[in-house]
Amino acid sequence: MRRLASGMAVVAVMAAAGSAGCAREVLQPVAFNHRLHADNNVPCLTCHPTAATGQGATLPAVSVCRRCHEDVLYEAPEEAKIRLAAESGHALGWVPVFALRPYVYFSHRRHVTLGKVACAACHGDVERRSTPFRMAAGPFSGIRGMGACLRCHDESHSPYAGVDCVDCHR
C-alpha cells in the first residue's frame, strides 16, 4: 500500500509540474473558421478522419483541405495559403493545442467510434469558433482534466469505461 501511495504522490507532482507554465500563444498557419465549415455541414471527421480510427485525431494535411478547396472559390488570403502549400508540396504547419501528457494513453477511436462521445464533450463548442485556437494550456486547452475524464467514465455506466489508473496512465 505504501508503494501505491508514493506512486500516486509522484504522479500528482508530475501533473502539477507538467501543467505549470505550459501555456503559450501560438499562431496557426491558416485562420481556420470552424463555424463556417460547420454551417456548411462539414463533419469533424472530414478534416480529422483518424479520430474515428486511431489514437489521435491529427490535424488535417493540405491534401484534406484541397479535397473541398480544389477550385478557387474566391480570392481570399487564407485560401491562397492552402493553394500555395499544395503547389509547393509543403505541409500547412498546424500547431497542436490539444495535447495530453506523454504518460497518458487516450484512444480517439474508442471514444468517438465505440463510445459515441461527441467532440464537444472534451474540446468545447468548437463548431462555434470563427477563429483558430491560439492558446495551448495543457490537456484540452484547460477545458477538461482528469477529474472530468473520471466523471464521464463514471456517468457513462459502460463496462468498458474503466477508472483504474493503468487504463490511461501507461
PEFEN-V926752 format. One record per residue. N is the residue number from 1. RES is the residue in three letters. PHI is phi in whole degrees, 0 to 359 (NA if undefined). PSI is psi in radians with two decimals (999 if undefined). OMEGA is omega as a letter, one per 40 degrees, with the letter a starting at -180 (none if undefined). Layout:
N | RES | PHI | PSI | OMEGA
N | RES | PHI | PSI | OMEGA
This chain:
1 | MET | NA | -0.67 | i
2 | ARG | 299 | -0.68 | a
3 | ARG | 296 | -0.72 | i
4 | LEU | 296 | -0.77 | i
5 | ALA | 297 | -0.74 | i
6 | SER | 291 | -0.59 | i
7 | GLY | 296 | -0.70 | i
8 | MET | 293 | -0.62 | i
9 | ALA | 296 | -0.71 | i
10 | VAL | 297 | -0.76 | i
11 | VAL | 298 | -0.75 | a
12 | ALA | 297 | -0.73 | i
13 | VAL | 294 | -0.75 | i
14 | MET | 297 | -0.70 | a
15 | ALA | 293 | -0.73 | i
16 | ALA | 294 | -0.75 | i
17 | ALA | 292 | -0.65 | a
18 | GLY | 292 | -0.51 | a
19 | SER | 269 | -0.27 | a
20 | ALA | 284 | 2.22 | i
21 | GLY | 71 | 0.35 | a
22 | CYS | 265 | -0.12 | i
23 | ALA | 289 | 2.38 | i
24 | ARG | 209 | 2.55 | i
25 | GLU | 281 | 2.32 | i
26 | VAL | 234 | 2.66 | i
27 | LEU | 244 | 2.09 | a
28 | GLN | 280 | 2.66 | a
29 | PRO | 290 | -0.41 | i
30 | VAL | 226 | 2.38 | i
31 | ALA | 284 | 1.28 | a
32 | PHE | 291 | 2.33 | a
33 | ASN | 250 | 1.71 | i
34 | HIS | 298 | -0.69 | a
35 | ARG | 301 | -0.80 | a
36 | LEU | 301 | -0.75 | a
37 | HIS | 291 | -0.73 | i
38 | ALA | 295 | -0.70 | i
39 | ASP | 296 | -0.41 | i
40 | ASN | 264 | 0.32 | i
41 | ASN | 60 | 0.62 | i
42 | VAL | 270 | 1.95 | a
43 | PRO | 291 | 2.68 | i
44 | CYS | 308 | -0.71 | a
45 | LEU | 291 | -0.23 | i
46 | THR | 294 | -0.75 | a
47 | CYS | 267 | -0.42 | a
48 | HIS | 237 | 1.05 | a
49 | PRO | 296 | -0.49 | a
50 | THR | 287 | -0.15 | i
51 | ALA | 297 | -0.49 | a
52 | ALA | 271 | -0.24 | a
53 | THR | 234 | -0.21 | a
54 | GLY | 224 | -3.00 | i
55 | GLN | 288 | -0.78 | a
56 | GLY | 254 | 2.80 | i
57 | ALA | 273 | -0.43 | a
58 | THR | 57 | 2.80 | i
59 | LEU | 260 | 2.55 | a
60 | PRO | 293 | 2.42 | i
61 | ALA | 283 | 2.78 | a
62 | VAL | 300 | -0.51 | i
63 | SER | 295 | -0.57 | i
64 | VAL | 293 | -0.74 | i
65 | CYS | 296 | -0.70 | a
66 | ARG | 291 | -0.38 | i
67 | ARG | 304 | -0.70 | i
68 | CYS | 264 | -0.55 | a
69 | HIS | 258 | 0.68 | a
70 | GLU | 293 | -0.81 | i
71 | ASP | 267 | 2.68 | i
72 | VAL | 285 | 1.92 | i
73 | LEU | 280 | -0.63 | i
74 | TYR | 194 | 2.86 | a
75 | GLU | 271 | 1.37 | i
76 | ALA | 257 | 2.49 | i
77 | PRO | 303 | -0.65 | a
78 | GLU | 290 | -0.67 | i
79 | GLU | 291 | -0.59 | i
80 | ALA | 297 | -0.62 | i
81 | LYS | 297 | -0.70 | i
82 | ILE | 294 | -0.82 | i
83 | ARG | 299 | -0.78 | a
84 | LEU | 299 | -0.78 | i
85 | ALA | 298 | -0.77 | a
86 | ALA | 296 | -0.77 | a
87 | GLU | 292 | -0.57 | a
88 | SER | 273 | -0.21 | a
89 | GLY | 79 | 0.25 | i
90 | HIS | 265 | 2.66 | i
91 | ALA | 286 | 2.80 | i
92 | LEU | 288 | -0.53 | i
93 | GLY | 80 | 0.72 | i
94 | TRP | 302 | 2.56 | i
95 | VAL | 254 | 2.00 | a
96 | PRO | 297 | 2.38 | i
97 | VAL | 241 | -0.23 | i
98 | PHE | 253 | 1.94 | a
99 | ALA | 216 | 2.51 | i
100 | LEU | 260 | 2.80 | i
101 | ARG | 297 | 2.64 | a
102 | PRO | 299 | -0.40 | a
103 | TYR | 270 | 0.06 | a
104 | VAL | 255 | 2.23 | i
105 | TYR | 262 | 2.26 | i
106 | PHE | 219 | 2.28 | i
107 | SER | 250 | 1.97 | i
108 | HIS | 300 | -0.72 | a
109 | ARG | 304 | -0.80 | a
110 | ARG | 297 | -0.67 | a
111 | HIS | 280 | -0.80 | a
112 | VAL | 283 | -0.91 | a
113 | THR | 278 | -0.89 | a
114 | LEU | 278 | -0.76 | a
115 | GLY | 272 | -0.19 | i
116 | LYS | 56 | 0.63 | i
117 | VAL | 279 | 2.22 | i
118 | ALA | 290 | 2.54 | i
119 | CYS | 307 | -0.71 | a
120 | ALA | 297 | -0.40 | a
121 | ALA | 301 | -0.61 | i
122 | CYS | 252 | -0.62 | a
123 | HIS | 262 | 0.02 | a
124 | GLY | 80 | -3.00 | a
125 | ASP | 279 | 1.15 | a
126 | VAL | 301 | -0.64 | a
127 | GLU | 296 | -0.23 | i
128 | ARG | 259 | 0.00 | a
129 | ARG | 279 | 2.22 | i
130 | SER | 259 | -0.12 | i
131 | THR | 236 | 2.68 | a
132 | PRO | 289 | 2.78 | i
133 | PHE | 295 | 2.33 | a
134 | ARG | 239 | -0.18 | a
135 | MET | 240 | 2.20 | i
136 | ALA | 255 | 2.02 | a
137 | ALA | 231 | 0.85 | i
138 | GLY | 86 | -2.83 | a
139 | PRO | 304 | 2.22 | i
140 | PHE | 57 | 0.52 | i
141 | SER | 55 | 0.60 | i
142 | GLY | 82 | -0.06 | a
143 | ILE | 289 | -0.71 | a
144 | ARG | 230 | 3.02 | i
145 | GLY | 203 | -3.04 | a
146 | MET | 300 | -0.65 | i
147 | GLY | 301 | -0.70 | i
148 | ALA | 294 | -0.70 | i
149 | CYS | 298 | -0.81 | a
150 | LEU | 296 | -0.74 | i
151 | ARG | 299 | -0.78 | a
152 | CYS | 297 | -0.76 | i
153 | HIS | 296 | -0.73 | i
154 | ASP | 296 | -0.77 | a
155 | GLU | 286 | -0.36 | a
156 | SER | 289 | -0.48 | a
157 | HIS | 57 | 0.38 | i
158 | SER | 276 | 2.39 | i
159 | PRO | 292 | -0.25 | a
160 | TYR | 267 | -0.19 | a
161 | ALA | 267 | 1.39 | a
162 | GLY | 286 | 2.80 | i
163 | VAL | 236 | 0.27 | i
164 | ASP | 285 | 2.36 | a
165 | CYS | 310 | -0.74 | a
166 | VAL | 287 | -0.12 | i
167 | ASP | 295 | -0.61 | a
168 | CYS | 242 | -0.54 | a
169 | HIS | 263 | 1.88 | a
170 | ARG | 238 | 999 | none
